[in-house]
Amino acid sequence: MALKLSHYYRVSRPVFDQIEERTKRAIFVTRTASFRVIDEWSWQRIEQGDFDLLPPEILDELIAIELLVPEQEDELQTIIQQNQSVIDEDDNLYLVVQPTAYCQLGCHYCGQEHSPQKMNEEAQKKFIERTRNKLETKKFTSLSIGWFGGEPLVGLSVIRSLTPQLKALAEEFNCSYQAKIVTNGLALTEKIARELVEDLHITTIEITLDGTQEYHDIRRIQKSGRPTFSKIFTNVVNLAQRDDLEVNLIIRCNVDYQNYESVSLLLRELATAKIQDKISFYVAPIHSWGNDAHKQSLSHEEFAELEIFWLSEMIELGFNPGLIPSRVPIVCMAVQTSAELVDAYGNIFNCTEVSYVPTYGTPNEYAIDHLSGQKMPGNRERLGNFNNQVSQKTYPCSTCKMLPVCGGSCPKSWLEGIEPCPSAKYNIEDRLLLNYALSRLTDETSETEKCSSESR
C-alpha cells in the first residue's frame, strides 16, 4: 500500500537530548491525538518520504498512529466522516438548563441582559415533557444536565424542583444520570455545596476567578458595586479541601489586556492555599458574547505565548495541567441533533452563547424553538450544519492541521466572522517540548522513541 505523510500532524523544532547525546523531535498526530518522540534521522526519512528505510517496527507504529496514511486518502473527508459517525452514534442526551435569567454580578465583558425571571412551573412541566419525548426514542443510555446562567444558584429552587424529575426520567428509561454546574461561586457556601453534590447529583462545578482580589474585583463585581473575590475564593478553598464530597472542581480565569498579569499571582495564591492538586485550572481569552468584548482580548499569538509560561508555572507549583489536546469529534451541542439549551423564558437554542443577549433581537434570532410551541426565528441547521460547511471548505478549518483536536472550535464565532481558534494552534510545538521534558523527568519514554534508536 502506497503511503504518504498525513496532513494532520505538528512537529517540534529539533532539540538535543543530552542524556542520549542525539537530536530528537516531538511529534503530535492530531488525527489520533498521539504524542511521540523520534530521533532526527528517522524524522528526516519520514519527511522525505523514504518510508522503506525505516525499521519495520517503526513503520508499523507510524501507520498505527496514522502519521502515515494511504496515499489516495482524502483526509479532510475522513475526519469529517469520523466526527459525524461519533455524533450519529452518541447515546448521551445533553441538555443545558438556565433556571433563571438573573445574575448578581455585572461583569463588563458579559453580553447578557439579566432579569429576575425564573423558569416557572408551567415551563418546568413542558421541559420535563420535552425531555421524556426525547428519551422515548430509546436512543440514549445516559442523560447529562448542565446548569447554566445567568447565575444558576440564584435559581436553586428550580434546580431542586427539576432534579428529582429528571433523575426519575433517567431511571425510567434505564439511563445513567449526571449533572454539572457553571457558577460564579458567590453563593456556593459549604451547605449549598453539600446539597449540590449529595442531593442534586452534581459531579462537576466550574467557577470563574479573574485573577487575584486586586484584579478580580475590578471586573467581577456585584451589580450593587460590592466586591466578590474574597467570598468566592473562600468558597473555592473550602470546597477543594473537603474530603467528604466527591466533585470535580474547575477554576476558569478569563483574561484580556486588563488582567492577564494576574494569572501568575492567582496560581500562587491557589498553591499557597494548598489546593493546586485538588482542582483543574485553565485560562481562557475573553470572547465576543454578542458584544465587542473580544476587542479587548490579547491576540492569539500573545495569549499563546503567555499560556506556555502559565503552564510551566503550573507544573512548578504542583498543578496538573493538560498539555496535549484530545481528539474532539463533537465540537459542541450545536452539531448534536438532540442537545439543546432551554432558558428561563422557555426559549430553546442549540448554543450556550446566545440566550439573554439583546444584540440578537426579540425574539432571539438564534432561538430554534420554544417550550410553548411558539414559532421562533432560528433553526437548528444554522449552526448545526457546521461540519458540512467545513467539509465544503467554507472555513479555514478545512486546511488546518489542528482540526481533529478542536473540531473547528466555535461554529457561532465563525458564522459571525470571528476566528475562534484555540491557543494550542499557536503554541502546540512548545507544548510538545514541555510534555517531552516532563516525560523525560518521569522516564516515560514512548515505544516509538525506543524503537527509533535502532534506526541510526
N, C-alpha and C positions, 0 to 999 in steps of 0.2 A: 504494500500500500504506500503510495506516494504521500509524503508528509510535508507540512510547512510549519513555520513558527507562528503560533497563534497571535492574533492581533491583541488579545486580551491578557497582557502582562505588563508589569512595570519592573524595572531593574535598577538597582542602586549603582552609584559610581563604584569603581574598584577600590578596595581597601586592603591594606597589607595586614595579614594575620601574623603577629609577632611570635605567637606560640608555635605555629606550624611553619612559619617563615615562607609564606606564599600569599599571593594575591587572590582575593575572592570577591564575589558579588552576592548580594541578597536579591532574590527573585520572588515576585508575588504574581501568581497566576490568578487573575480576577475571575475567570470562568469557574474555578473551583475553590476560590479563596484559599489557595495553597501557598504556604511560605516555605522556601527552600534556600539553602546557601550552596553555592557551587564555585569551583575554582575557575580562575580566569581562562585557563586553557580550554576547559570544557565549554565555557560560555562563548568563546570565540568560534568554536566548532558549530555551536548552535546558531549563533548569529549569522554565520557564513553559509549555513545550510549543509554543512558537512556532517550530517547525522550519522552516516555509516562509519565514521571514525570514532564514534562514541562506544564505550563498552556496552554490551547488550543489557546489562542490569540497569545502567543509567538511562539508556534509550527507553526501556520498558517503564521506568519510573516517570520519565518526562511525558510519555504518552498517557500514563495513568492519571497524572495531574493536569493533563490537557494543555501543557505548554506546547506540545507538538500535536497537531491535528491533521485530519485528512486534507490534502491539497485543494480539493474542489469544494470543500465545505463553505457555505455562506454562514459565517459565524454569527452575524447580527441576527439572522432569522433563527438560528439555533437558540440563541439567548432568549429571544422574544418567545419562541415556542415553548422553551422550558419554563419561562415565567408564567406563561398562560396556562400551562399544564398544572402548575402548582396552584394557581388561582382556581382553576376548574375543579381540582380535587380537594380544595380546602374544606375541611369539615368543622371549622370553628366559626360560630356565629358571633361576630364582633359588633357590639352596639355601644355607642357613646351617648351618655345622658347628661344634659345640663339641667340640674334640678332647680336652678334659679338663674335669673338674669342679673343678679346683683353681685358686686364685689366691694369689699371695704376699702380697697386700695385705688389710687388714682395714678397709676404708672404712666409716665409721659409717653411711652412708646406703644401703649395699648391702643388698638383701634376700635375696641368695643364701646358701645353705649350701654351703660348699666341702668337697671330699674329694679324696683323691689318685687317684680313678678316672680312667683314660684309656680312650678308645674302643679296645676290644680287637680282635684280628684278625678274629674272627667277626662282630662288629658292622660293622667296616670292609667286610668282604666283602658283607654284606647291604645296606649302604648303596650300594655300587657297583652291586649288582644292582637295587636300587630306582631308582637314577638311570638305569640302562640302560633299565628298563621305561618310564620317563617319556620318554626320548629316542626310543624305538622308536615312539612315537605320531606322529613326524615333524612335530610342531607347532612345533619350536623351531629357530632358526638360531643361537642363542648359549647358552652355559652360563656362569652367573655364580655364583661361590662366595664366601661371606662367612665368614671365620674369626673366631669369637667365643668368649667365655669365660663363666665363669672367666677365666683368662688363657691365651689360645691358645698363646703361646710356651712355656708350660710343657708343652704337648702338641705340641711341634715335631716329635717323631718321627712322630706321627700325620699331621701335615701333609706331612711328607716322604714318607710311605707312600702317602697318598691322592692327592696332586697328580698324579703321573705317570699314575695310573689314570684320573683324571678328565679329564686332558688328552687321553689316548688315546681315551676315550669321545667327547669333543667332536670330535676329528678323524675318528673312525669315522662319526659322524653329520653330518659337514660343518657343524659348529657352531664359531663362534669361542669363545674361552675367555678369561675374565678373573677376577681374584680380588682381594679386599680383605681387610684385617685390622684389627680393633679391638683395641688392645693397651695395657696400662698403660705400656709403653715401658721397663720396668726392665731387661729382658733384650735390648733392641734395640741390641746392640753393632754396630760397623761391619761386623764379619764376618757377623753374623746378618742385618743389613740387606741386604748384598750377596746373600746366599743367598735371602732372601725375594723380591727383585726379579728377579735373574738366573736362579735355578734354580726358584723356586716360583711365578713368573709373577704376583706380586702387584703391582698398579699403584696401589693406594691404601692408605695407612697412616694410621689415626686414633689419636691419643694424647691422654690427658687430663692437664692440668695445672690444679690447682685454686688458681691464684694463684702468688705468689712463694713462696720457700722457707719463710718465716715462717708462711704460711697453709697451703700445701700439706702440709707435714709434720705438721700437726695432724690432717689429715683422711685423707690417703692414705699411711699408714704400713704397713710390713710387719707381718705377724701377730706377728713377734718384737718389734715396737716400734721397729725401726730406721727411720730416715728414708729417703725415696726421691727427693726433689726433685733433688738435685744430680746424681745418676746419670741420671735421666730427662731433665733439661734438657740435660745434656751430649750424651746420645744424640740428642736432637732437633736440636740445633745442628749436630752432626757430620753428620747425615743431610741436613739442609737445605742445608748448604754443599757437598755433594758434586755434582760436575758429571758424574760417570761413571754415575750411576744416575737413570733416568727414573721418577719416582714422584710421585704426588700426596700431599703431606703435610698432614694436617689436625690442628689443635690444638683441642681442646674444653676449655672451662672450665666446670665445674659450680659453680653458685653458690646460696647461701642466705644467711640473715642472718649466718652465721658468717664468711663470706669475701668478700662482694660488694665490699668496699673494696679488695680486692687485684687486681681486674681491671685497673685502670689501671696499677698497678705492674708487672703481668706484661706488659702490652702494651709498656711502656717497656723492660723487660728484653729482650724479644724483638727490639725495634727496636735496642737497643744492640748485640745480637749480629749485627745486620745481616741478619736472615733474614725481615723482615716481608714482602718481596716474593716469598719463596720458599715460603710456607705459606698455607694457608687457616685462618682463626681464627674461632671462634664461641663464644658464651656460651649456656649452657642452664640453665634453672632446675631445681633438684633436684625429682624427681618421685617418686611412690609406686612402689615396687618390691615390692608385696605387704606394705608396712610403712607407718609413719607419717612417712616422711622428708619428704613434701611439706608437712607441717605446719610445718616449719622454713623453708620457702621464702618468698621475697618474694611479695607479692600480684602479680596480673597487672599492675596499674597501676604499682606500684613498679618492677617489673622493666622494663616497657616504657619508663618514663621514664629509667631508668638506661641502658638499652640505646642510646637515642639519643645520650646523652653518650659511651658507649663507641664507637659507630660514628663519631662525629665525631672522637674521638681517633685512631681507627684511620686515618682519612683523613689527618689531620695528620701521623701518623707514617709514612705511606707504605704501609700495608696496602691491600688492595683488597677491602673488604667488600661483600657483596651487600645492596643496599638495597631492591630491588623484587622481591617474590616471583614465582615462576614458577607456571604452571598445574600442578596436581597431580591428574592423573586416577586414579592408583593410589596410594591413601593409604599403604598398607604391604602386607606379604606376606599379611596376614590375608584380604584380598579376592581374592587370586590363587589360583586353583584348584589349581595345581601347586606353588607355592612353599611351602617348609616349612623348619623348623629341626630338626636331629637333635642330641640331646645325647650325652654320653659314655656314658650308660646305655642308649642306643638308643631313648629316648622321642622322639616326634615331635610338634611343635607348629606352629601357623601364627601364632606371635607370638614375638618375641625377648625379651619382658619377663617370662616366666613360669617358665622352666626353673630348676631348683635352688632354687626358692623354697618353703620349708617351709610357708608360710602356705596354699598351695594344696593341701596334703594329700599323702598317699601311698596310691595313685598320684595324681599331679598332676591336678587337675580340668580343667586346660586341655590335657592330653595327648590328641591326636586319634588316635594310632596308636603302634605300637611295631615296631621292626625285626624282632622275633621273630614278629610277628603276634598277640601278646597283645592281648586286648580292653582298651581304655583308656576312661576315663570321659568324656572330652571329645568334641566333634565339631566339624568344620571350620566348620559354619554358625553356631556360637555367636558367632564374631567375623566370619565370612565374609559374613554377610548384612547387614553394616553399611550398605551403600549402599541396600538395600531399606528399612532402618529409617529412614534419613534421608529417603528418598522418602515414607515413610508419616508423616513428621513426628514420629517418636519422640524425636528430639533437637533442641535449638535450632539445630543446623546448617541445618535446613530453611529458616530465615528469615535466616540470616547472610549478609551481603554478601561475606564472605571465603571462603565455601565452595569456590569454584573453585580458589583458590590454597593451600588447606590440606587439601582433600579430606575435612575432618571431623576431622583430626588423629588421635587415638588411639582406635580402637574399644574397646579394653580399658578405658581410663580412663572412657569414657562408660558402659560397662557397669557399672563399679564406682562410679559416681556421682561421679566426679571430673572437673571441667571441664578439658580439656587444650588449650584454645585457644592458638594461638601468639601470641607477643608482637606480631607485626605487626598483629594485630587491634586492638591498643590504641595503637599508635604509627604507624600507616600514614600519617597526614597529615603528621607530622614527617618520616618517611622520604621522602615525596613532595617536600617542600620542600627537603630535603637533596639529593636527587637532582637537583632543578631547579637548585639553586645550583651543583652540580658541572657540570651540562650548560652553564650559562652561562660557567663558567670555561673550559671546553674548547670553547665556541662550537658546541655540538652542538644546534642548535635543531630541534625536530620540524617536520614538514611542516604539522601542524595549527596550530602556533603561527605559522608563516609565513603561512598562509592566513588565519588569524583576523584579522590586521591589516587585511585588506581589507574586513572586515565592519563596521568602525566608520563 
